Amino acid sequence: MLIGVIGGDEAEGEALRLAYEVGREVASRGHTLVSGGRGGVMRESCRGAKEAGGLTVGILPGDDLADANEFIDIPVITGIGYARNTIVARTANALVAVDGSYGTLSEIAFGLNVGRPIIGLATWELRDGSGNQPPIERVATAVEAVDACERAVPA
């Protein structure tokens, strides 16, 4: 399965710890990690995946391979800026949102629009204009996050 880990480029502290743990869990179960390929949550999730022997794919916003973090195995150069967030959302079978800013919010929205399961780990809490929450499954740990991905997208 391709599991997308989405989150902020400027994350710190607990968000980075959670991202690392999600990456390790993704790889330890034999899944491939897809991310935006840069820093923060993306880097730490990829670091965790690589340390667990996993494969990582980075969907990069720019034209330069040097923008990929050092834990990306397969960099995908898009040259389309934040529009690449739709590619991340469409490539992954399920998305784990860790922390995040507006780029993460857009990936959540793109994922919901194309029917991807969204797993929330210390991330955005959303409501539509009627006060309804979108179908984001809230979890507290990396193990719960990957469990939720596997339940949502059976092999």
ABEGO torsion letter per residue (X at the ends): XBBBBBEBAABBEAAAAAAAAAAAAAAAAGBBBBBAGBBEAAAAAAAAAAAAGBBBBBBBABABAAABBAABABBBBAGAEAAAAAAAAAABABBBBBEEBAAAAAAAAAAAAAGBBBBBBGBBBBBBAAGBBBBBBBBABAAAAAAAAAAABBX
